[in-house]
Amino acid sequence: MRVRLETRPLKGVGEGDQVLLVTPTEHVEVGREVLESPKATGMSAVDRQIVNAAARPSGNVRVTVFCGADDEGSWAMQPELEAADVDAVAERLVEAQLSTLRALFVAGVCMHVRLDVSAREQLAFRRAHATVRKRLEAQRDTLAGVDAELADFDIWLLKSLVFFFVVSVERLLSSTLGNNTYAIKSRLRAAATRREALSPEALARIHAATQAA
């Protein structure tokens, strides 16, 4: 999938703070091929591109937004997918995105927003986040060291970093974000505290995933 990356000011938060908009430049539909392919073990080229844009020293990206559709391109699940497959695809995609969420957070992002093309995708991803969180919580007690720390971090990210809306980009920027600057500032402070708590070993693992080919 090819994407367009552009930044907009995050008004009323901090000087120079930005929103990074990620928009497909082609029309993409995903289906059962996601389930039939081997599970992803690293970050995709597109996700690495997004992380690198968020981490640029010249920018202060605090919010990333994946836009499900505009006139140029779109992302959606195939309309003929059955409900069980919709949920299974969403779960697989959420699992694959964990390394990207880790890297975005470490780069300074305090909110990752999905503007999905329909309520079906939004609800599927909400359910998938809850399912993956429960799975990670069950696994966490069987892990030790940095693996346990990263599992706990992933649980926190799924609870605290990702938001879902079915609104236009302009409404998100002007109303949803624009009218909640105090909450965003509070999130930035909480995110800084959580970021500082990560061990050097966990940070090294996160950075290695970003750099992997």
Rosetta constraint file for C-alpha pairs under 8 A:
AtomPair CA 1 CA 24 HARMONIC 6.92 0.50
AtomPair CA 1 CA 25 HARMONIC 7.85 0.50
AtomPair CA 1 CA 26 HARMONIC 7.04 0.50
AtomPair CA 1 CA 28 HARMONIC 7.15 0.50
AtomPair CA 1 CA 46 HARMONIC 7.23 0.50
AtomPair CA 2 CA 24 HARMONIC 5.85 0.50
AtomPair CA 2 CA 25 HARMONIC 5.65 0.50
AtomPair CA 2 CA 26 HARMONIC 6.54 0.50
AtomPair CA 2 CA 46 HARMONIC 7.28 0.50
AtomPair CA 3 CA 22 HARMONIC 6.33 0.50
AtomPair CA 3 CA 23 HARMONIC 5.27 0.50
AtomPair CA 3 CA 24 HARMONIC 4.19 0.50
AtomPair CA 3 CA 25 HARMONIC 5.13 0.50
AtomPair CA 3 CA 26 HARMONIC 7.73 0.50
AtomPair CA 3 CA 46 HARMONIC 7.51 0.50
AtomPair CA 4 CA 21 HARMONIC 7.86 0.50
AtomPair CA 4 CA 22 HARMONIC 5.82 0.50
AtomPair CA 4 CA 23 HARMONIC 5.17 0.50
AtomPair CA 4 CA 24 HARMONIC 6.20 0.50
AtomPair CA 4 CA 25 HARMONIC 6.24 0.50
AtomPair CA 5 CA 20 HARMONIC 6.82 0.50
AtomPair CA 5 CA 21 HARMONIC 5.70 0.50
AtomPair CA 5 CA 22 HARMONIC 4.97 0.50
AtomPair CA 5 CA 23 HARMONIC 6.68 0.50
AtomPair CA 5 CA 50 HARMONIC 7.63 0.50
AtomPair CA 5 CA 53 HARMONIC 7.92 0.50
AtomPair CA 6 CA 20 HARMONIC 5.81 0.50
AtomPair CA 6 CA 21 HARMONIC 5.30 0.50
AtomPair CA 6 CA 22 HARMONIC 6.96 0.50
AtomPair CA 7 CA 18 HARMONIC 6.21 0.50
AtomPair CA 7 CA 19 HARMONIC 5.45 0.50
AtomPair CA 7 CA 20 HARMONIC 4.52 0.50
AtomPair CA 7 CA 21 HARMONIC 5.98 0.50
AtomPair CA 8 CA 18 HARMONIC 5.59 0.50
AtomPair CA 8 CA 19 HARMONIC 5.14 0.50
AtomPair CA 8 CA 20 HARMONIC 6.59 0.50
AtomPair CA 8 CA 21 HARMONIC 7.61 0.50
AtomPair CA 9 CA 16 HARMONIC 7.09 0.50
AtomPair CA 9 CA 17 HARMONIC 6.25 0.50
AtomPair CA 9 CA 18 HARMONIC 4.55 0.50
AtomPair CA 9 CA 19 HARMONIC 6.08 0.50
AtomPair CA 10 CA 14 HARMONIC 7.68 0.50
AtomPair CA 10 CA 16 HARMONIC 7.77 0.50
AtomPair CA 10 CA 17 HARMONIC 5.38 0.50
AtomPair CA 10 CA 18 HARMONIC 4.64 0.50
AtomPair CA 10 CA 19 HARMONIC 5.67 0.50
AtomPair CA 10 CA 62 HARMONIC 7.92 0.50
AtomPair CA 10 CA 173 HARMONIC 7.82 0.50
AtomPair CA 10 CA 177 HARMONIC 7.95 0.50
AtomPair CA 10 CA 178 HARMONIC 7.77 0.50
AtomPair CA 11 CA 17 HARMONIC 7.60 0.50
AtomPair CA 11 CA 178 HARMONIC 6.59 0.50
AtomPair CA 11 CA 181 HARMONIC 7.86 0.50
AtomPair CA 12 CA 178 HARMONIC 7.39 0.50
AtomPair CA 12 CA 181 HARMONIC 6.03 0.50
AtomPair CA 13 CA 17 HARMONIC 6.89 0.50
AtomPair CA 13 CA 181 HARMONIC 5.74 0.50
AtomPair CA 13 CA 182 HARMONIC 7.66 0.50
AtomPair CA 13 CA 184 HARMONIC 7.19 0.50
AtomPair CA 13 CA 185 HARMONIC 6.17 0.50
AtomPair CA 16 CA 59 HARMONIC 7.37 0.50
AtomPair CA 16 CA 60 HARMONIC 6.21 0.50
AtomPair CA 17 CA 59 HARMONIC 7.47 0.50
AtomPair CA 17 CA 60 HARMONIC 4.79 0.50
AtomPair CA 17 CA 61 HARMONIC 5.91 0.50
AtomPair CA 17 CA 62 HARMONIC 6.32 0.50
AtomPair CA 18 CA 59 HARMONIC 7.29 0.50
AtomPair CA 18 CA 60 HARMONIC 5.66 0.50
AtomPair CA 18 CA 61 HARMONIC 4.59 0.50
AtomPair CA 18 CA 62 HARMONIC 5.91 0.50
AtomPair CA 18 CA 63 HARMONIC 6.86 0.50
AtomPair CA 19 CA 61 HARMONIC 5.64 0.50
AtomPair CA 19 CA 62 HARMONIC 6.16 0.50
AtomPair CA 19 CA 63 HARMONIC 4.78 0.50
AtomPair CA 19 CA 64 HARMONIC 5.69 0.50
AtomPair CA 19 CA 65 HARMONIC 7.24 0.50
AtomPair CA 20 CA 54 HARMONIC 7.06 0.50
AtomPair CA 20 CA 61 HARMONIC 6.29 0.50
AtomPair CA 20 CA 62 HARMONIC 7.98 0.50
AtomPair CA 20 CA 63 HARMONIC 6.28 0.50
AtomPair CA 20 CA 64 HARMONIC 4.69 0.50
AtomPair CA 20 CA 65 HARMONIC 6.12 0.50
AtomPair CA 21 CA 64 HARMONIC 6.05 0.50
AtomPair CA 21 CA 65 HARMONIC 4.89 0.50
AtomPair CA 21 CA 66 HARMONIC 6.23 0.50
AtomPair CA 21 CA 67 HARMONIC 7.01 0.50
AtomPair CA 22 CA 50 HARMONIC 7.62 0.50
AtomPair CA 22 CA 64 HARMONIC 7.44 0.50
AtomPair CA 22 CA 65 HARMONIC 5.92 0.50
AtomPair CA 22 CA 66 HARMONIC 4.80 0.50
AtomPair CA 22 CA 67 HARMONIC 5.98 0.50
AtomPair CA 23 CA 66 HARMONIC 6.20 0.50
AtomPair CA 23 CA 67 HARMONIC 5.06 0.50
AtomPair CA 23 CA 68 HARMONIC 6.94 0.50
AtomPair CA 23 CA 69 HARMONIC 7.05 0.50
AtomPair CA 23 CA 70 HARMONIC 7.56 0.50
AtomPair CA 23 CA 73 HARMONIC 7.22 0.50
AtomPair CA 23 CA 74 HARMONIC 7.57 0.50
AtomPair CA 24 CA 67 HARMONIC 7.47 0.50
AtomPair CA 24 CA 68 HARMONIC 7.44 0.50
AtomPair CA 24 CA 69 HARMONIC 7.12 0.50
AtomPair CA 24 CA 72 HARMONIC 7.35 0.50
AtomPair CA 24 CA 73 HARMONIC 4.90 0.50
AtomPair CA 24 CA 74 HARMONIC 5.53 0.50
AtomPair CA 24 CA 75 HARMONIC 6.80 0.50
AtomPair CA 25 CA 72 HARMONIC 5.33 0.50
AtomPair CA 25 CA 73 HARMONIC 4.37 0.50
AtomPair CA 25 CA 74 HARMONIC 7.19 0.50
AtomPair CA 26 CA 72 HARMONIC 6.44 0.50
AtomPair CA 26 CA 73 HARMONIC 4.16 0.50
AtomPair CA 26 CA 74 HARMONIC 6.27 0.50
AtomPair CA 27 CA 72 HARMONIC 7.81 0.50
AtomPair CA 27 CA 73 HARMONIC 4.64 0.50
AtomPair CA 27 CA 74 HARMONIC 4.59 0.50
AtomPair CA 27 CA 75 HARMONIC 6.16 0.50
AtomPair CA 28 CA 73 HARMONIC 7.62 0.50
AtomPair CA 28 CA 74 HARMONIC 5.98 0.50
AtomPair CA 28 CA 75 HARMONIC 4.89 0.50
AtomPair CA 28 CA 76 HARMONIC 6.46 0.50
AtomPair CA 29 CA 75 HARMONIC 5.94 0.50
AtomPair CA 29 CA 76 HARMONIC 4.95 0.50
AtomPair CA 29 CA 77 HARMONIC 5.08 0.50
AtomPair CA 29 CA 78 HARMONIC 5.27 0.50
AtomPair CA 30 CA 34 HARMONIC 7.04 0.50
AtomPair CA 30 CA 75 HARMONIC 7.94 0.50
AtomPair CA 30 CA 76 HARMONIC 6.49 0.50
AtomPair CA 30 CA 77 HARMONIC 4.80 0.50
AtomPair CA 30 CA 78 HARMONIC 5.68 0.50
AtomPair CA 31 CA 35 HARMONIC 7.94 0.50
AtomPair CA 31 CA 77 HARMONIC 5.95 0.50
AtomPair CA 31 CA 78 HARMONIC 5.51 0.50
AtomPair CA 31 CA 81 HARMONIC 6.71 0.50
AtomPair CA 31 CA 85 HARMONIC 7.97 0.50
AtomPair CA 31 CA 86 HARMONIC 7.93 0.50
AtomPair CA 31 CA 89 HARMONIC 7.14 0.50
AtomPair CA 32 CA 36 HARMONIC 6.31 0.50
AtomPair CA 32 CA 81 HARMONIC 7.82 0.50
AtomPair CA 32 CA 85 HARMONIC 7.07 0.50
AtomPair CA 32 CA 89 HARMONIC 7.11 0.50
AtomPair CA 33 CA 37 HARMONIC 6.00 0.50
AtomPair CA 34 CA 89 HARMONIC 6.29 0.50
AtomPair CA 34 CA 92 HARMONIC 7.37 0.50
AtomPair CA 34 CA 93 HARMONIC 8.00 0.50
AtomPair CA 35 CA 88 HARMONIC 7.44 0.50
AtomPair CA 35 CA 89 HARMONIC 6.36 0.50
AtomPair CA 35 CA 92 HARMONIC 7.16 0.50
AtomPair CA 39 CA 92 HARMONIC 7.61 0.50
AtomPair CA 39 CA 96 HARMONIC 7.47 0.50
AtomPair CA 40 CA 96 HARMONIC 5.82 0.50
AtomPair CA 41 CA 96 HARMONIC 7.52 0.50
AtomPair CA 42 CA 96 HARMONIC 7.69 0.50
AtomPair CA 42 CA 99 HARMONIC 7.27 0.50
AtomPair CA 42 CA 209 HARMONIC 6.36 0.50
AtomPair CA 42 CA 212 HARMONIC 7.35 0.50
AtomPair CA 43 CA 47 HARMONIC 6.08 0.50
AtomPair CA 43 CA 48 HARMONIC 6.25 0.50
AtomPair CA 43 CA 96 HARMONIC 7.60 0.50
AtomPair CA 43 CA 97 HARMONIC 7.51 0.50
AtomPair CA 43 CA 99 HARMONIC 6.45 0.50
AtomPair CA 43 CA 100 HARMONIC 6.46 0.50
AtomPair CA 43 CA 209 HARMONIC 6.67 0.50
AtomPair CA 43 CA 210 HARMONIC 6.76 0.50
AtomPair CA 43 CA 212 HARMONIC 7.72 0.50
AtomPair CA 44 CA 48 HARMONIC 6.15 0.50
AtomPair CA 45 CA 49 HARMONIC 6.19 0.50
AtomPair CA 46 CA 50 HARMONIC 6.33 0.50
AtomPair CA 47 CA 51 HARMONIC 6.18 0.50
AtomPair CA 47 CA 100 HARMONIC 6.29 0.50
AtomPair CA 48 CA 52 HARMONIC 6.04 0.50
AtomPair CA 48 CA 100 HARMONIC 7.51 0.50
AtomPair CA 48 CA 210 HARMONIC 6.32 0.50
AtomPair CA 49 CA 53 HARMONIC 6.24 0.50
AtomPair CA 50 CA 54 HARMONIC 6.23 0.50
AtomPair CA 51 CA 55 HARMONIC 6.06 0.50
AtomPair CA 51 CA 100 HARMONIC 7.05 0.50
AtomPair CA 51 CA 103 HARMONIC 6.54 0.50
AtomPair CA 51 CA 104 HARMONIC 5.72 0.50
AtomPair CA 51 CA 107 HARMONIC 7.65 0.50
AtomPair CA 51 CA 210 HARMONIC 7.70 0.50
AtomPair CA 52 CA 56 HARMONIC 6.24 0.50
AtomPair CA 54 CA 59 HARMONIC 7.34 0.50
AtomPair CA 54 CA 60 HARMONIC 7.59 0.50
AtomPair CA 54 CA 61 HARMONIC 5.46 0.50
AtomPair CA 54 CA 64 HARMONIC 7.87 0.50
AtomPair CA 54 CA 104 HARMONIC 6.81 0.50
AtomPair CA 54 CA 107 HARMONIC 6.53 0.50
AtomPair CA 54 CA 108 HARMONIC 7.88 0.50
AtomPair CA 54 CA 109 HARMONIC 7.60 0.50
AtomPair CA 55 CA 59 HARMONIC 7.37 0.50
AtomPair CA 55 CA 60 HARMONIC 7.98 0.50
AtomPair CA 55 CA 61 HARMONIC 7.48 0.50
AtomPair CA 55 CA 104 HARMONIC 7.59 0.50
AtomPair CA 55 CA 107 HARMONIC 5.01 0.50
AtomPair CA 55 CA 108 HARMONIC 7.50 0.50
AtomPair CA 56 CA 60 HARMONIC 7.90 0.50
AtomPair CA 60 CA 108 HARMONIC 7.48 0.50
AtomPair CA 61 CA 108 HARMONIC 6.73 0.50
AtomPair CA 61 CA 109 HARMONIC 6.11 0.50
AtomPair CA 62 CA 108 HARMONIC 5.94 0.50
AtomPair CA 62 CA 109 HARMONIC 4.17 0.50
AtomPair CA 62 CA 110 HARMONIC 5.54 0.50
AtomPair CA 62 CA 111 HARMONIC 6.77 0.50
AtomPair CA 62 CA 188 HARMONIC 7.97 0.50
AtomPair CA 63 CA 109 HARMONIC 5.46 0.50
AtomPair CA 63 CA 110 HARMONIC 6.06 0.50
AtomPair CA 63 CA 111 HARMONIC 4.81 0.50
AtomPair CA 63 CA 112 HARMONIC 5.81 0.50
AtomPair CA 63 CA 113 HARMONIC 7.47 0.50
AtomPair CA 64 CA 109 HARMONIC 7.03 0.50
AtomPair CA 64 CA 111 HARMONIC 6.44 0.50
AtomPair CA 64 CA 112 HARMONIC 4.84 0.50
AtomPair CA 64 CA 113 HARMONIC 6.16 0.50
AtomPair CA 65 CA 112 HARMONIC 5.88 0.50
AtomPair CA 65 CA 113 HARMONIC 4.63 0.50
AtomPair CA 65 CA 114 HARMONIC 5.91 0.50
AtomPair CA 65 CA 115 HARMONIC 7.12 0.50
AtomPair CA 66 CA 112 HARMONIC 7.84 0.50
AtomPair CA 66 CA 113 HARMONIC 6.21 0.50
AtomPair CA 66 CA 114 HARMONIC 4.96 0.50
AtomPair CA 66 CA 115 HARMONIC 5.98 0.50
AtomPair CA 66 CA 116 HARMONIC 7.91 0.50
AtomPair CA 67 CA 74 HARMONIC 7.93 0.50
AtomPair CA 67 CA 114 HARMONIC 6.44 0.50
AtomPair CA 67 CA 115 HARMONIC 4.91 0.50
AtomPair CA 67 CA 116 HARMONIC 6.53 0.50
AtomPair CA 67 CA 169 HARMONIC 7.28 0.50
AtomPair CA 68 CA 74 HARMONIC 5.45 0.50
AtomPair CA 68 CA 75 HARMONIC 5.19 0.50
AtomPair CA 68 CA 76 HARMONIC 7.10 0.50
AtomPair CA 68 CA 114 HARMONIC 7.31 0.50
AtomPair CA 68 CA 115 HARMONIC 5.40 0.50
AtomPair CA 68 CA 116 HARMONIC 4.43 0.50
AtomPair CA 68 CA 117 HARMONIC 4.89 0.50
AtomPair CA 69 CA 73 HARMONIC 5.81 0.50
AtomPair CA 69 CA 74 HARMONIC 3.97 0.50
AtomPair CA 69 CA 75 HARMONIC 6.26 0.50
AtomPair CA 69 CA 116 HARMONIC 7.33 0.50
AtomPair CA 69 CA 117 HARMONIC 5.82 0.50
AtomPair CA 70 CA 74 HARMONIC 6.23 0.50
AtomPair CA 74 CA 117 HARMONIC 7.62 0.50
AtomPair CA 75 CA 116 HARMONIC 7.87 0.50
AtomPair CA 75 CA 117 HARMONIC 7.20 0.50
AtomPair CA 76 CA 116 HARMONIC 7.69 0.50
AtomPair CA 76 CA 117 HARMONIC 6.56 0.50
AtomPair CA 76 CA 121 HARMONIC 7.24 0.50
AtomPair CA 77 CA 81 HARMONIC 7.39 0.50
AtomPair CA 77 CA 86 HARMONIC 7.33 0.50
AtomPair CA 77 CA 121 HARMONIC 7.19 0.50
AtomPair CA 81 CA 85 HARMONIC 6.05 0.50
AtomPair CA 81 CA 86 HARMONIC 6.10 0.50
AtomPair CA 82 CA 86 HARMONIC 6.24 0.50
AtomPair CA 83 CA 87 HARMONIC 6.45 0.50
AtomPair CA 84 CA 88 HARMONIC 6.24 0.50
AtomPair CA 85 CA 89 HARMONIC 5.93 0.50
AtomPair CA 86 CA 90 HARMONIC 6.21 0.50
AtomPair CA 86 CA 124 HARMONIC 6.64 0.50
AtomPair CA 87 CA 91 HARMONIC 6.19 0.50
AtomPair CA 87 CA 124 HARMONIC 5.45 0.50
AtomPair CA 87 CA 125 HARMONIC 7.59 0.50
AtomPair CA 87 CA 127 HARMONIC 7.35 0.50
AtomPair CA 87 CA 128 HARMONIC 6.53 0.50
AtomPair CA 88 CA 92 HARMONIC 6.29 0.50
AtomPair CA 88 CA 128 HARMONIC 7.89 0.50
AtomPair CA 89 CA 93 HARMONIC 6.22 0.50
AtomPair CA 90 CA 94 HARMONIC 6.12 0.50
AtomPair CA 90 CA 124 HARMONIC 6.08 0.50
AtomPair CA 90 CA 125 HARMONIC 5.52 0.50
AtomPair CA 90 CA 128 HARMONIC 5.74 0.50
AtomPair CA 91 CA 95 HARMONIC 6.23 0.50
AtomPair CA 91 CA 125 HARMONIC 7.29 0.50
AtomPair CA 91 CA 128 HARMONIC 4.65 0.50
AtomPair CA 91 CA 129 HARMONIC 7.19 0.50
AtomPair CA 91 CA 131 HARMONIC 7.46 0.50
AtomPair CA 91 CA 132 HARMONIC 6.79 0.50
AtomPair CA 92 CA 96 HARMONIC 6.24 0.50
AtomPair CA 93 CA 97 HARMONIC 6.18 0.50
AtomPair CA 94 CA 98 HARMONIC 6.61 0.50
AtomPair CA 94 CA 125 HARMONIC 7.52 0.50
AtomPair CA 94 CA 128 HARMONIC 6.80 0.50
AtomPair CA 94 CA 129 HARMONIC 6.75 0.50
AtomPair CA 94 CA 132 HARMONIC 7.57 0.50
AtomPair CA 95 CA 132 HARMONIC 7.09 0.50
AtomPair CA 97 CA 101 HARMONIC 6.27 0.50
AtomPair CA 98 CA 102 HARMONIC 6.21 0.50
AtomPair CA 98 CA 154 HARMONIC 6.74 0.50
AtomPair CA 99 CA 103 HARMONIC 6.32 0.50
AtomPair CA 99 CA 206 HARMONIC 7.00 0.50
AtomPair CA 99 CA 209 HARMONIC 6.86 0.50
AtomPair CA 99 CA 210 HARMONIC 7.87 0.50
AtomPair CA 100 CA 104 HARMONIC 6.11 0.50
AtomPair CA 100 CA 210 HARMONIC 7.76 0.50
AtomPair CA 101 CA 105 HARMONIC 6.12 0.50
AtomPair CA 101 CA 112 HARMONIC 7.99 0.50
AtomPair CA 101 CA 157 HARMONIC 7.11 0.50
AtomPair CA 101 CA 161 HARMONIC 7.95 0.50
AtomPair CA 102 CA 106 HARMONIC 6.29 0.50
AtomPair CA 102 CA 154 HARMONIC 7.38 0.50
AtomPair CA 102 CA 157 HARMONIC 7.46 0.50
AtomPair CA 102 CA 206 HARMONIC 6.57 0.50
AtomPair CA 103 CA 107 HARMONIC 6.13 0.50
AtomPair CA 103 CA 206 HARMONIC 6.10 0.50
AtomPair CA 103 CA 207 HARMONIC 7.03 0.50
AtomPair CA 103 CA 210 HARMONIC 6.81 0.50
AtomPair CA 104 CA 108 HARMONIC 6.61 0.50
AtomPair CA 104 CA 109 HARMONIC 5.53 0.50
AtomPair CA 105 CA 109 HARMONIC 4.71 0.50
AtomPair CA 105 CA 110 HARMONIC 6.25 0.50
AtomPair CA 105 CA 161 HARMONIC 7.96 0.50
AtomPair CA 105 CA 191 HARMONIC 7.93 0.50
AtomPair CA 105 CA 195 HARMONIC 7.73 0.50
AtomPair CA 106 CA 195 HARMONIC 6.52 0.50
AtomPair CA 110 CA 161 HARMONIC 6.16 0.50
AtomPair CA 110 CA 184 HARMONIC 7.92 0.50
AtomPair CA 110 CA 187 HARMONIC 6.37 0.50
AtomPair CA 110 CA 188 HARMONIC 5.86 0.50
AtomPair CA 110 CA 191 HARMONIC 6.11 0.50
AtomPair CA 111 CA 160 HARMONIC 7.97 0.50
AtomPair CA 111 CA 161 HARMONIC 4.94 0.50
AtomPair CA 111 CA 162 HARMONIC 6.03 0.50
AtomPair CA 111 CA 163 HARMONIC 7.21 0.50
AtomPair CA 112 CA 161 HARMONIC 5.77 0.50
AtomPair CA 112 CA 162 HARMONIC 4.77 0.50
AtomPair CA 112 CA 163 HARMONIC 6.24 0.50
AtomPair CA 113 CA 162 HARMONIC 5.75 0.50
AtomPair CA 113 CA 163 HARMONIC 4.76 0.50
AtomPair CA 113 CA 164 HARMONIC 5.78 0.50
AtomPair CA 113 CA 165 HARMONIC 7.40 0.50
AtomPair CA 114 CA 122 HARMONIC 7.93 0.50
AtomPair CA 114 CA 162 HARMONIC 7.56 0.50
AtomPair CA 114 CA 163 HARMONIC 6.27 0.50
AtomPair CA 114 CA 164 HARMONIC 4.94 0.50
AtomPair CA 114 CA 165 HARMONIC 6.32 0.50
AtomPair CA 115 CA 164 HARMONIC 6.22 0.50
AtomPair CA 115 CA 165 HARMONIC 5.15 0.50
AtomPair CA 115 CA 166 HARMONIC 5.47 0.50
AtomPair CA 115 CA 167 HARMONIC 6.59 0.50
AtomPair CA 115 CA 168 HARMONIC 7.56 0.50
AtomPair CA 115 CA 169 HARMONIC 7.69 0.50
AtomPair CA 116 CA 121 HARMONIC 6.22 0.50
AtomPair CA 116 CA 122 HARMONIC 5.94 0.50
AtomPair CA 116 CA 164 HARMONIC 7.53 0.50
AtomPair CA 116 CA 165 HARMONIC 6.84 0.50
AtomPair CA 116 CA 166 HARMONIC 5.83 0.50
AtomPair CA 117 CA 121 HARMONIC 7.18 0.50
AtomPair CA 117 CA 166 HARMONIC 6.96 0.50
AtomPair CA 118 CA 122 HARMONIC 6.64 0.50
AtomPair CA 118 CA 166 HARMONIC 6.69 0.50
AtomPair CA 119 CA 123 HARMONIC 6.00 0.50
AtomPair CA 119 CA 166 HARMONIC 6.68 0.50
AtomPair CA 120 CA 124 HARMONIC 6.11 0.50
AtomPair CA 121 CA 125 HARMONIC 6.14 0.50
AtomPair CA 122 CA 126 HARMONIC 6.26 0.50
AtomPair CA 122 CA 164 HARMONIC 6.26 0.50
AtomPair CA 122 CA 165 HARMONIC 7.17 0.50
AtomPair CA 122 CA 166 HARMONIC 7.46 0.50
AtomPair CA 123 CA 127 HARMONIC 6.24 0.50
AtomPair CA 124 CA 128 HARMONIC 6.09 0.50
AtomPair CA 125 CA 129 HARMONIC 6.04 0.50
AtomPair CA 126 CA 130 HARMONIC 6.52 0.50
AtomPair CA 126 CA 164 HARMONIC 7.70 0.50
AtomPair CA 127 CA 131 HARMONIC 6.21 0.50
AtomPair CA 128 CA 132 HARMONIC 6.02 0.50
AtomPair CA 129 CA 133 HARMONIC 6.03 0.50
AtomPair CA 129 CA 158 HARMONIC 6.22 0.50
AtomPair CA 129 CA 159 HARMONIC 7.99 0.50
AtomPair CA 130 CA 134 HARMONIC 6.30 0.50
AtomPair CA 131 CA 135 HARMONIC 6.29 0.50
AtomPair CA 132 CA 136 HARMONIC 6.14 0.50
AtomPair CA 133 CA 137 HARMONIC 6.11 0.50
AtomPair CA 133 CA 154 HARMONIC 7.91 0.50
AtomPair CA 133 CA 155 HARMONIC 5.45 0.50
AtomPair CA 133 CA 158 HARMONIC 6.84 0.50
AtomPair CA 133 CA 159 HARMONIC 8.00 0.50
AtomPair CA 134 CA 138 HARMONIC 6.25 0.50
AtomPair CA 135 CA 139 HARMONIC 6.29 0.50
AtomPair CA 136 CA 140 HARMONIC 5.87 0.50
AtomPair CA 136 CA 151 HARMONIC 6.19 0.50
AtomPair CA 136 CA 152 HARMONIC 7.75 0.50
AtomPair CA 136 CA 154 HARMONIC 7.83 0.50
AtomPair CA 136 CA 155 HARMONIC 6.68 0.50
AtomPair CA 137 CA 141 HARMONIC 7.33 0.50
AtomPair CA 137 CA 151 HARMONIC 7.70 0.50
AtomPair CA 137 CA 152 HARMONIC 7.60 0.50
AtomPair CA 137 CA 155 HARMONIC 7.22 0.50
AtomPair CA 138 CA 142 HARMONIC 7.85 0.50
AtomPair CA 139 CA 143 HARMONIC 6.80 0.50
AtomPair CA 139 CA 151 HARMONIC 7.90 0.50
AtomPair CA 140 CA 148 HARMONIC 5.53 0.50
AtomPair CA 140 CA 151 HARMONIC 5.92 0.50
AtomPair CA 140 CA 152 HARMONIC 6.85 0.50
AtomPair CA 141 CA 148 HARMONIC 7.50 0.50
AtomPair CA 142 CA 148 HARMONIC 7.98 0.50
AtomPair CA 143 CA 147 HARMONIC 6.01 0.50
AtomPair CA 143 CA 148 HARMONIC 4.86 0.50
AtomPair CA 144 CA 148 HARMONIC 4.85 0.50
AtomPair CA 144 CA 149 HARMONIC 7.69 0.50
AtomPair CA 145 CA 149 HARMONIC 6.41 0.50
AtomPair CA 146 CA 150 HARMONIC 6.02 0.50
AtomPair CA 146 CA 201 HARMONIC 6.56 0.50
AtomPair CA 146 CA 202 HARMONIC 5.89 0.50
AtomPair CA 147 CA 151 HARMONIC 6.19 0.50
AtomPair CA 148 CA 152 HARMONIC 6.21 0.50
AtomPair CA 149 CA 153 HARMONIC 6.13 0.50
AtomPair CA 149 CA 202 HARMONIC 7.31 0.50
AtomPair CA 150 CA 154 HARMONIC 6.02 0.50
AtomPair CA 150 CA 202 HARMONIC 6.62 0.50
AtomPair CA 151 CA 155 HARMONIC 6.33 0.50
AtomPair CA 152 CA 156 HARMONIC 6.36 0.50
AtomPair CA 153 CA 157 HARMONIC 6.18 0.50
AtomPair CA 154 CA 158 HARMONIC 6.21 0.50
AtomPair CA 155 CA 159 HARMONIC 6.32 0.50
AtomPair CA 156 CA 160 HARMONIC 5.85 0.50
AtomPair CA 156 CA 161 HARMONIC 7.75 0.50
AtomPair CA 157 CA 161 HARMONIC 4.99 0.50
AtomPair CA 157 CA 162 HARMONIC 7.14 0.50
AtomPair CA 158 CA 162 HARMONIC 6.16 0.50
AtomPair CA 167 CA 171 HARMONIC 6.47 0.50
AtomPair CA 167 CA 172 HARMONIC 6.57 0.50
AtomPair CA 168 CA 172 HARMONIC 6.24 0.50
AtomPair CA 169 CA 173 HARMONIC 6.24 0.50
AtomPair CA 170 CA 174 HARMONIC 6.02 0.50
AtomPair CA 171 CA 175 HARMONIC 5.42 0.50
AtomPair CA 171 CA 176 HARMONIC 6.67 0.50
AtomPair CA 172 CA 176 HARMONIC 4.67 0.50
AtomPair CA 172 CA 177 HARMONIC 5.91 0.50
AtomPair CA 172 CA 178 HARMONIC 7.76 0.50
AtomPair CA 173 CA 177 HARMONIC 5.28 0.50
AtomPair CA 173 CA 178 HARMONIC 5.84 0.50
AtomPair CA 174 CA 178 HARMONIC 4.77 0.50
AtomPair CA 174 CA 179 HARMONIC 7.23 0.50
AtomPair CA 175 CA 179 HARMONIC 5.19 0.50
AtomPair CA 175 CA 180 HARMONIC 7.88 0.50
AtomPair CA 176 CA 180 HARMONIC 6.59 0.50
AtomPair CA 177 CA 181 HARMONIC 6.53 0.50
AtomPair CA 177 CA 184 HARMONIC 7.85 0.50
AtomPair CA 180 CA 184 HARMONIC 6.39 0.50
AtomPair CA 181 CA 185 HARMONIC 6.15 0.50
AtomPair CA 182 CA 186 HARMONIC 6.27 0.50
AtomPair CA 183 CA 187 HARMONIC 6.16 0.50
AtomPair CA 184 CA 188 HARMONIC 6.19 0.50
AtomPair CA 185 CA 189 HARMONIC 6.47 0.50
AtomPair CA 186 CA 190 HARMONIC 6.31 0.50
AtomPair CA 187 CA 191 HARMONIC 5.90 0.50
AtomPair CA 188 CA 192 HARMONIC 6.14 0.50
AtomPair CA 189 CA 193 HARMONIC 6.47 0.50
AtomPair CA 190 CA 194 HARMONIC 6.28 0.50
AtomPair CA 191 CA 195 HARMONIC 5.95 0.50
AtomPair CA 192 CA 196 HARMONIC 6.18 0.50
AtomPair CA 193 CA 197 HARMONIC 6.49 0.50
AtomPair CA 194 CA 198 HARMONIC 7.00 0.50
AtomPair CA 198 CA 202 HARMONIC 6.20 0.50
AtomPair CA 198 CA 203 HARMONIC 6.58 0.50
AtomPair CA 199 CA 203 HARMONIC 6.33 0.50
AtomPair CA 200 CA 204 HARMONIC 6.07 0.50
AtomPair CA 201 CA 205 HARMONIC 6.34 0.50
AtomPair CA 202 CA 206 HARMONIC 6.29 0.50
AtomPair CA 203 CA 207 HARMONIC 6.12 0.50
AtomPair CA 204 CA 208 HARMONIC 6.03 0.50
AtomPair CA 205 CA 209 HARMONIC 6.39 0.50
AtomPair CA 206 CA 210 HARMONIC 6.56 0.50
AtomPair CA 207 CA 211 HARMONIC 6.39 0.50
AtomPair CA 208 CA 212 HARMONIC 6.06 0.50
